[in-house]
Amino acid sequence: MQKRAPFAWDRVQQAATAGSEMADYLRPANATQSAELSAEQKDSIFIRDALWTLVEDGYDGLWRAGAWLFGRGVDEHVPPLLSREIARKK
C-alpha cells in the first residue's frame, strides 16, 4: 500500500534540512546548546505540558461559571490565561 500526500517525500526532506540550517543560522552566538534531558526531566516536561493543556481546555468553562457568578465583573475575578498582576510602584 502506497501512502499518498499532496507533495513529494524529497520535498519534505529538503524542508527539514532547510529548517535545521535556518535554526542554526538564526540562533544567537551566545546561546547555549541544550544538554540531553534525563528521563525524569522528560517526564516532568510531559506532565507540565499535559497540565497546561487541561487548564487551557477547561478555561472556557471556568470563565462561563465566573460570568454566571459575577456578571459583567467576571474579568476582575477570572483573569485571562497568561496574565499577571504587576505591582505598581509607590
Residue pairs with C-beta under 8 A, 6 or more apart in sequence:
37 45
55 81
56 81
59 81
62 78
63 74
63 78
66 74
66 77
66 78
67 74
67 78
69 77
70 76
70 77
70 78
79 85
